[in-house]
């Protein structure tokens, strides 16, 4: 794929060119609109990435000119102008999409991929394709080459599901939800059988590559097509305009090849080195502030405004130095921040202590950063992480490390920006700094707000402070962890991945038996946002049939029901060896000790009182599921030792 990037800012252009090269795109860059227009006429591009505020011919005019000359290539506008009027003007000029600066790189790449996919098909296209496979969505006909395949409705729906979601992994339980109706109660083996039948029919039609890939331990997904590689090696050359001038500036394009993990790591470290160079330039400004503050402190003329500015700069260095591998420097910066507190600044000897700490900080800054850890971070597929921090050095470093680890990262530099991001597309996890001096918002209050509005999202707090009182308050508010900013980004992301793993119910199936249909409806609303697959039953007489066909991970029973009570159903479950370990939780309006005793004698693991308190019920369910998972892991370890 070939992309024309028209951007006059050299730093942005080089960064985008490197990022696109790393994803196997061929990139030509132009620094002004006139050059961009000439390049677009001379070369055949798959997509044009266009800044609006460029010299000679602005982006809006260039977009209009290209459309007036009949170009139908996808155009994506990239600009710092983000008002509704600007977006409307850009789209009416003929642009296909609009991304505002500062942009989220993974999101920008996703939009580019979406436009490239859209550009390959005509507007009237209703086909899904994979290699020689064609699925006509209007006629529901499936062909491979010139052969018509006769698929069952379930096989067709499974095939369409994979083709419409080419990068998503589907567990068998997720496919049951997507393809089977609510009135059907098949076991997960039904999914395996239909996928086997679909594979056999595709193979019989002549497909030599298995379209459906098994991702062991997770499920199935559409296999990626082999990348098309040119048979001849073409020497990279700088395209020239008809008058012989060089048509673009920037890095040369590398050969299109799959990047291995070593080369990705090298690219990450190159960007890290660039960030460290920028921090070095910025550090010189901080030096002046620190030196001025120390000199004024010695003479007794230190004003509150300068003290606060020096303290804020020290706070930013706590995270910046830690993320660049200078953990010792991060600790010293934290000490400087604490010494600059209003209640300590008047203590005897503070100026001398600040001076010594500052000299140590300058010495440490000149040392090379520690080598990054090489151990892989296990990240669930397509996990989205929202980093909320006003320190751009720290958040950028984490974002770079995260992109190499598989996270999709979005940055927010204020609580309000975070609120907007969460409302538009809730992330899978949040990394939150508690300090926002420019907005004056209270970090603890914001943490409490997130936990109240989105309790299902794990929140990891990372801070430049390390007081026990702050750690206790963070734990009390329900955060998933507390991290100090001095630790390396890889360790921060590893902790986030572990929090995601703990928080994920792994699409656990929860079966609820209660004769109150209104309560069942309420539980649907409460439990589904947590990712649980909920199976509800209002007729206890059908209990055993539904239990065996759905195979739940946890059972919730009402105590009093017509026909069979919950206690009787629990006794039946515990008397069957297949279900003897199934977690059982009771719902009851009774608090009498005799009823509670009967529940536990019957084999209950836990109970919750009616009316339901949502946080309590969720906590009890998660606790039971986590204990079950832990028991399975311990059993597996024991089995491995015996082997």
C-alpha positions in Angstrom: 0.0 0.0 0.0 1.3 3.4 -1.0 0.4 6.6 1.0 1.0 10.2 0.2 1.6 12.3 3.4 1.3 16.1 2.9 2.5 17.7 6.2 4.8 20.7 6.6 5.8 20.0 10.2 9.0 17.9 9.9 8.8 16.2 13.3 5.2 15.1 12.7 5.9 14.0 9.1 9.0 11.9 10.1 7.1 10.3 13.0 4.2 9.4 10.9 6.4 8.1 8.1 8.3 5.9 10.5 5.1 4.6 12.0 3.5 3.8 8.6 6.8 2.2 7.4 6.7 0.0 10.5 3.3 -1.2 9.4 4.6 -2.0 5.9 3.1 1.0 4.1 5.2 2.8 1.5 5.1 6.5 2.2 6.0 9.6 0.1 5.9 13.0 1.9 5.4 16.5 0.7 5.9 19.7 2.7 3.4 21.9 0.8 0.1 21.7 -1.1 1.5 22.4 -4.5 4.0 19.6 -4.3 1.4 17.3 -2.9 -0.9 18.0 -5.8 1.8 17.3 -8.4 2.7 14.0 -6.6 -0.9 12.9 -6.5 -1.1 13.4 -10.3 2.2 11.7 -11.1 1.9 8.6 -8.8 -0.9 6.2 -8.0 -1.5 6.3 -4.2 -3.9 4.1 -2.2 -4.5 6.9 0.3 -3.7 10.6 0.9 -3.0 11.8 4.4 -3.4 15.5 4.3 -2.8 18.3 6.8 -5.0 21.3 6.5 -2.7 24.2 7.5 0.1 23.7 4.9 1.8 26.4 2.7 1.3 27.3 -0.9 -2.0 25.4 -1.2 -4.0 24.6 1.9 -5.4 21.2 2.6 -9.0 22.0 2.0 -8.2 23.6 -1.4 -6.0 20.6 -2.3 -8.8 18.2 -1.4 -11.3 20.2 -3.5 -8.8 20.3 -6.4 -8.2 16.5 -6.3 -11.9 15.8 -6.3 -12.5 18.3 -9.2 -9.9 16.4 -11.2 -11.7 13.1 -10.7 -9.5 11.5 -8.0 -11.5 9.0 -5.9 -8.6 8.0 -3.7 -9.4 8.0 0.1 -8.4 11.3 1.7 -7.9 11.6 5.5 -7.5 15.1 6.9 -5.1 15.6 9.8 -5.3 19.0 11.5 -5.2 20.9 14.8 -8.5 22.6 13.8 -11.2 20.6 15.6 -14.4 22.8 15.6 -17.6 21.5 14.1 -17.3 24.1 11.4 -13.8 22.9 10.4 -14.9 19.3 10.3 -18.0 20.1 8.1 -15.8 22.2 5.8 -13.3 19.4 5.4 -15.8 16.7 4.7 -17.8 18.9 2.3 -14.5 19.5 0.4 -14.4 15.7 -0.3 -12.4 14.2 2.6 -13.4 10.7 3.7 -12.4 11.2 7.3 -11.1 13.8 9.7 -8.6 13.3 12.7 -7.7 16.1 15.1 -4.3 16.8 16.5 -2.9 15.8 18.9 -3.9 12.4 17.5 -3.9 8.9 18.9 -1.5 6.9 16.7 -3.3 3.5 17.0 -6.6 5.2 16.2 -5.1 7.0 13.2 -3.7 3.7 11.9 -7.1 2.0 12.4 -8.8 4.8 10.4 -6.2 4.4 7.7 -6.8 0.7 7.5 -10.6 1.3 7.4 -10.3 3.7 4.5 -8.0 1.4 2.6 -10.5 -1.4 3.0 -13.3 0.9 1.9 -11.2 2.1 -1.0 -10.8 -1.4 -2.4 -14.5 -2.0 -2.8 -17.0 -0.1 -4.9 -19.8 1.7 -3.0 -22.4 -0.8 -4.3 -20.3 -3.8 -3.2 -22.3 -6.3 -1.1 -19.7 -9.1 -1.1 -17.4 -10.4 1.6 -14.3 -12.0 0.2 -11.3 -14.1 1.4 -8.9 -15.4 -1.1 -11.2 -17.0 -3.8 -14.1 -17.2 -1.4 -17.1 -14.9 -2.1 -20.1 -14.4 0.1 -23.0 -12.4 -1.5 -24.9 -10.8 1.3 -27.9 -10.0 -0.9 -28.4 -13.5 -2.2 -26.6 -15.4 0.7 -24.8 -17.4 -2.0 -21.3 -18.6 -1.1 -18.8 -19.5 -3.9 -15.2 -20.6 -4.0 -13.8 -19.9 -7.4 -16.6 -21.0 -9.7 -18.0 -23.6 -7.3 -21.2 -22.9 -5.3 -21.1 -24.1 -1.7 -24.2 -25.4 0.0 -24.0 -24.4 3.6 -26.4 -24.9 6.5 -27.8 -21.7 8.0 -25.5 -22.0 11.0 -22.4 -22.6 8.8 -23.3 -19.6 6.7 -23.8 -17.4 9.8 -20.5 -18.5 11.3 -18.7 -17.8 8.0 -20.3 -14.3 7.8 -19.3 -13.6 11.5 -15.7 -14.4 10.8 -15.5 -12.4 7.5 -17.1 -9.4 9.1 -14.7 -9.4 12.1 -11.4 -10.5 10.5 -9.2 -9.7 13.6 -11.5 -10.7 16.4 -11.2 -13.9 18.4 -14.5 -15.6 19.2 -14.8 -18.1 22.0 -17.3 -20.9 21.5 -19.7 -19.3 24.0 -19.5 -16.0 22.2 -20.4 -17.7 18.9 -23.4 -19.4 20.6 -24.6 -15.9 21.6 -24.1 -14.5 18.1 -25.4 -17.4 15.9 -27.8 -19.4 18.0 -31.2 -18.0 19.0 -32.2 -17.4 22.6 -34.6 -20.3 22.6 -31.9 -22.8 21.7 -29.7 -24.4 24.4 -26.9 -26.2 22.5 -23.6 -27.2 24.2 -20.4 -25.6 23.1 -19.5 -28.8 21.2 -22.2 -27.8 18.7 -20.0 -24.9 17.7 -17.0 -27.2 17.2 -19.2 -29.5 15.0 -20.4 -26.7 12.8 -16.9 -25.3 12.3 -15.7 -28.8 11.4 -18.5 -29.1 8.8 -17.7 -25.7 7.4 -14.0 -26.5 7.1 -14.8 -29.8 5.3 -17.1 -28.1 2.8 -14.5 -25.4 2.0 -11.8 -28.0 1.6 -14.0 -30.0 -0.7 -14.5 -26.9 -2.8 -10.7 -26.6 -3.4 -9.6 -24.3 -0.6 -6.1 -25.4 0.4 -5.6 -23.0 3.3 -7.7 -23.4 6.5 -9.8 -20.2 6.6 -10.6 -20.6 10.3 -7.7 -20.4 12.7 -7.9 -22.1 16.1 -6.4 -19.9 18.9 -5.8 -22.4 21.6 -7.3 -21.5 25.0 -9.2 -18.6 23.5 -11.4 -19.7 20.5 -11.4 -19.1 16.8 -10.7 -16.3 14.3 -10.4 -15.6 10.6 -6.9 -16.5 9.5 -4.9 -13.6 8.0 -4.2 -13.9 4.3 -0.5 -14.3 3.3 1.0 -10.9 2.6 1.6 -10.2 -1.1 5.3 -9.7 -1.7 6.7 -8.5 -5.0 8.7 -11.1 -6.8 11.4 -8.7 -7.8 13.5 -6.5 -5.4 13.0 -2.9 -6.4 15.7 -0.4 -5.3 14.0 2.4 -3.4 14.2 5.6 -5.3 13.2 9.2 -4.7 10.3 10.0 -6.9 10.9 13.2 -8.9 8.6 15.8 -10.4 8.6 16.3 -14.1 11.1 19.2 -13.7 13.6 17.0 -11.9 13.1 18.3 -8.4 13.0 15.9 -5.5 9.3 15.4 -4.7 9.5 14.5 -1.1 11.6 14.7 2.0 12.0 12.3 4.9 13.1 8.7 5.6 13.6 6.3 2.7 11.1 3.4 2.5 12.3 0.0 3.7 11.4 -3.2 1.9 8.0 -4.5 2.7 8.6 -7.4 5.0 7.1 -8.7 8.3 8.8 -7.1 11.2 10.1 -9.6 13.8 10.0 -8.8 17.5 13.7 -7.7 17.5 13.1 -5.1 14.9 10.0 -3.8 16.6 12.0 -3.5 19.8 14.7 -1.6 17.9 12.1 0.8 16.5 10.6 1.3 20.0 14.0 2.1 21.5 14.8 4.5 18.6 11.6 6.5 19.5 12.5 6.3 23.2 15.9 7.8 22.4 14.2 10.6 20.5 12.0 11.3 23.5 15.0 11.3 25.8 16.7 13.8 23.6 13.6 16.1 23.8 13.6 15.6 27.6 17.3 16.6 27.7 16.5 19.9 25.9 13.6 20.4 28.3 15.7 19.6 31.3 17.9 22.6 30.6 14.8 24.8 31.3 14.1 23.0 34.5 17.7 23.5 35.6 17.2 27.3 35.4 14.0 27.1 37.5 15.7 24.9 40.1 18.8 27.0 40.3 16.8 30.2 40.6 14.6 28.7 43.3 17.6 27.5 45.4 19.4 30.9 45.0 16.3 32.8 46.1 15.8 30.4 49.0 19.3 31.0 50.2 18.7 34.8 50.2 15.2 34.5 51.7 13.5 35.9 48.6 11.8 32.7 47.3 8.3 33.6 46.3 5.4 31.2 46.4 4.9 31.2 42.6 8.5 30.2 41.9 8.4 27.5 44.6 5.2 26.0 43.1 6.7 26.1 39.6 9.8 24.3 40.8 7.8 21.7 42.7 5.6 21.1 39.6 8.7 20.5 37.4 10.1 18.1 40.0 6.8 16.2 40.1 6.9 15.8 36.3 10.5 14.5 36.4 9.5 11.8 38.9 7.6 10.0 36.1 9.7 11.1 33.1 13.0 9.8 34.5 11.4 6.6 35.8 9.9 5.7 32.4 13.2 6.3 30.7 15.0 3.8 32.9 16.5 6.4 35.3 14.7 5.1 38.4 17.3 6.5 40.8 16.8 10.0 39.2 13.1 9.6 39.7 13.6 9.0 43.4 15.7 12.1 43.8 13.2 14.1 41.9 10.5 12.9 44.3 12.7 14.0 47.2 13.2 17.5 45.6 9.4 17.7 45.2 8.8 16.9 48.9 11.5 19.4 50.0 9.7 22.1 48.0 6.5 21.6 49.9 5.2 24.8 51.6 5.3 23.3 55.0 8.9 22.2 54.7 10.5 25.0 52.7 11.2 27.1 55.8 12.9 24.3 57.8 16.7 24.9 58.5 19.1 23.4 56.0 16.5 22.9 53.2 18.5 25.0 50.7 21.6 22.9 51.2 19.6 19.6 50.9 18.0 20.9 47.7 21.4 21.9 46.3 22.9 18.4 47.0 19.9 16.6 45.6 19.9 18.8 42.5 23.5 18.1 41.8 22.9 14.3 42.1 20.0 14.7 39.7 22.1 16.3 37.0 24.7 13.6 37.4 22.2 10.8 37.1 20.5 12.4 34.1 23.8 12.1 32.1 23.9 8.4 32.6 22.6 6.0 30.0 19.1 4.6 30.7 18.8 1.1 32.0 18.1 -1.6 29.4 14.4 -2.5 29.1 13.1 -5.8 30.3 12.7 -8.3 27.5 10.0 -10.5 29.0 6.8 -10.5 27.1 3.6 -8.9 28.5 0.5 -11.2 28.2 -2.2 -8.8 26.9 -5.7 -9.9 26.1 -6.5 -9.4 22.4 -7.5 -5.8 21.4 -7.2 -4.5 25.0 -7.8 -0.7 25.2 -5.9 1.3 27.8 -6.7 4.8 28.8 -3.7 6.7 30.3 -4.8 9.8 32.3 -1.8 12.0 33.0 -0.9 15.6 32.4 2.8 14.6 32.1 3.3 14.1 28.4 6.7 12.5 28.7 5.5 9.8 31.0 2.3 9.1 29.0 4.1 9.1 25.7 6.8 6.6 26.9 4.0 4.3 28.3 2.2 4.6 25.0 5.3 3.5 23.0 6.0 0.6 25.3 2.3 -0.4 25.2 2.1 -0.4 21.4 5.0 -2.9 21.3 3.1 -5.1 23.8 -0.2 -5.2 22.0 -2.2 -2.6 23.9 -4.3 0.0 22.1 -3.6 3.2 24.0 -5.5 6.5 24.3 -4.1 9.5 26.2 -6.0 12.0 28.2 -4.2 15.0 29.8 -7.0 16.0 32.1 -10.0 14.5 34.0 -12.4 16.2 31.6 -10.6 14.7 28.5 -10.8 11.4 30.3 -14.5 11.7 30.9 -15.1 12.5 27.2 -13.0 9.5 26.2 -14.8 7.1 28.6 -18.2 8.3 27.4 -17.4 7.9 23.8 -15.7 4.4 24.0 -15.1 2.9 27.5 -11.6 1.4 27.7 -10.8 -2.1 29.1 -8.5 -0.6 31.7 -7.5 2.8 33.1 -4.0 4.0 34.3 -4.6 7.1 36.4 -2.3 9.7 37.8 -3.9 11.4 40.9 -2.2 14.8 40.4 -3.6 17.5 38.1 -2.2 20.8 39.3 -3.3 22.8 36.3 -7.0 21.8 36.7 -7.2 21.9 40.5 -9.3 18.7 40.3 -9.0 16.2 43.2 -7.5 13.0 42.0 -9.1 10.9 44.7 -12.5 12.4 43.9 -12.0 11.6 40.2 -11.1 8.0 41.1 -14.2 7.7 43.2 -16.2 9.1 40.2 -14.8 6.5 37.8 -15.4 3.6 40.2 -19.0 4.7 40.7 -19.8 5.2 37.0 -17.8 2.4 35.5 -17.1 -0.2 38.3 -16.4 -2.9 35.7 -13.3 -1.1 34.4 -10.1 -1.9 36.4 -8.3 1.3 37.4 -4.6 1.3 38.2 -3.3 4.3 40.1 0.3 5.4 39.4 1.7 8.3 41.4 4.9 10.2 42.1 4.0 10.0 45.8 4.4 7.0 48.1 2.6 7.7 51.3 0.8 4.9 53.1 -2.3 7.1 53.7 -2.6 7.6 49.9 -2.2 3.9 49.2 -4.9 3.0 51.8 -7.3 5.6 50.4 -6.8 4.3 46.8 -7.5 0.8 48.0 -10.6 1.9 49.9 -11.9 3.5 46.7 -11.6 0.2 44.8 -8.6 0.7 42.6 -7.0 -2.5 41.2 -3.5 -1.4 42.2 -1.1 1.3 43.2 2.1 1.9 41.3 5.0 4.3 41.8 6.0 6.3 38.8 9.6 5.4 39.2 9.1 1.8 38.0 9.7 1.1 34.3 6.8 1.3 31.8 7.1 -2.4 31.1 6.4 -3.2 34.7 3.5 -0.8 34.8 1.9 -2.4 31.7 2.5 -5.9 33.2 0.6 -4.8 36.3 -2.2 -3.5 34.1 -2.3 -6.8 32.2 -2.6 -8.7 35.4 -5.4 -6.4 36.6 -7.2 -7.1 33.3 -6.8 -10.8 33.8 -8.2 -10.6 37.3 -11.1 -8.4 36.3 -12.1 -10.4 33.3 -14.8 -13.0 34.0 -13.7 -14.8 30.8 -17.3 -14.8 29.5 -18.4 -16.8 32.5 -21.9 -18.3 32.2 -24.2 -17.5 35.1 -27.5 -19.4 35.4 -30.2 -17.7 37.5 -33.3 -19.6 38.7 -36.1 -17.5 40.2 -39.8 -17.4 39.6 -39.9 -13.6 39.7 -39.5 -12.5 36.1 -39.0 -8.9 37.1 -36.0 -9.9 39.2 -34.6 -11.9 36.3 -34.9 -8.8 34.1 -33.2 -6.7 36.7 -30.3 -9.2 36.9 -29.9 -9.0 33.1 -29.3 -5.2 33.4 -27.0 -5.6 36.4 -24.8 -8.5 35.2 -24.5 -8.1 31.4 -22.3 -5.0 31.5 -19.7 -7.1 33.3 -19.5 -9.5 30.4 -21.4 -12.4 32.0 -23.4 -14.7 29.8 -26.7 -14.8 31.7 -29.1 -17.8 31.5 -32.4 -17.1 33.2 -35.1 -19.6 34.1 -38.4 -18.9 35.8 -39.7 -22.5 35.8 -37.8 -24.7 38.2 -39.3 -27.8 36.5 -37.0 -27.3 33.5 -33.9 -26.8 35.7 -32.0 -30.0 35.0 -32.6 -29.8 31.2 -31.3 -26.2 31.0 -28.4 -26.9 33.4 -27.0 -29.8 31.3 -27.4 -28.0 28.0 -25.9 -24.7 29.1 -23.1 -25.9 31.4 -22.9 -22.7 33.6 -19.9 -21.6 35.6 -22.0 -20.3 38.5 -25.5 -21.0 39.7 -27.8 -18.5 41.4 -30.9 -19.9 43.1 -33.9 -18.3 44.8 -34.8 -20.1 48.1 -38.6 -20.1 47.7 -40.1 -21.1 44.4 -43.2 -23.1 43.3 -42.7 -26.8 42.5 -39.1 -27.1 43.7 -37.3 -24.8 46.2 -33.8 -23.6 45.6 -32.6 -25.7 48.5 -34.0 -28.9 46.8 -32.3 -27.9 43.5 -29.0 -27.4 45.3 -29.2 -30.8 46.9 -29.8 -32.4 43.5 -26.8 -30.5 42.1 -24.5 -31.6 44.9 -25.6 -35.2 44.5 -24.3 -35.4 40.9 -20.6 -35.8 40.6 -20.5 -33.7 37.4 -21.9 -30.7 39.2 -20.6 -31.2 42.8 -18.0 -28.4 42.4 -20.3 -25.9 40.7 -20.4 -22.6 42.7 -23.9 -22.0 44.1 -25.1 -18.6 45.4 -28.5 -18.2 47.0 -30.8 -15.1 46.8 -33.2 -14.8 49.7 -35.4 -12.4 51.5 -35.0 -14.4 54.7 -32.4 -13.7 57.3 -33.5 -16.4 59.8 -30.6 -18.5 61.0 -32.5 -21.7 60.3 -33.0 -20.8 56.6 -29.3 -19.8 56.3 -28.3 -23.1 58.0 -30.4 -25.1 55.5 -28.8 -23.3 52.5 -25.3 -24.2 53.6 -26.2 -27.7 54.6 -27.6 -28.2 51.1 -24.2 -27.1 49.7 -24.4 -23.3 49.1 -21.2 -21.4 48.7 -22.6 -18.0 49.5 -25.8 -16.1 49.7 -27.1 -12.5 49.1 -30.1 -10.8 50.6 -33.0 -9.4 48.8 -33.5 -6.6 47.8 -30.3 -6.9 45.8 -27.4 -4.5 46.5 -25.6 -4.4 43.1 -22.0 -3.9 44.2 -22.3 -6.6 46.9 -23.8 -9.1 44.4 -21.1 -8.4 41.8 -18.4 -8.8 44.4 -19.8 -12.1 45.6 -20.0 -13.5 42.0 -16.5 -12.4 41.1 -15.2 -13.9 44.3 -16.7 -17.3 43.7 -15.5 -17.3 40.1 -12.0 -16.3 41.0 -11.9 -19.1 43.7 -13.0 -21.6 41.1 -10.3 -20.5 38.7 -7.7 -20.7 41.4 -8.8 -24.2 42.3 -8.6 -25.2 38.7 -5.1 -23.8 38.4 -3.9 -25.6 41.6 -5.4 -28.8 40.3 -3.6 -28.4 37.0 -0.3 -27.7 38.8 -0.7 -30.8 40.9 -1.5 -32.9 37.8 1.6 -31.5 36.0 3.8 -32.5 39.0 2.3 -36.0 39.1 3.1 -36.3 35.3 
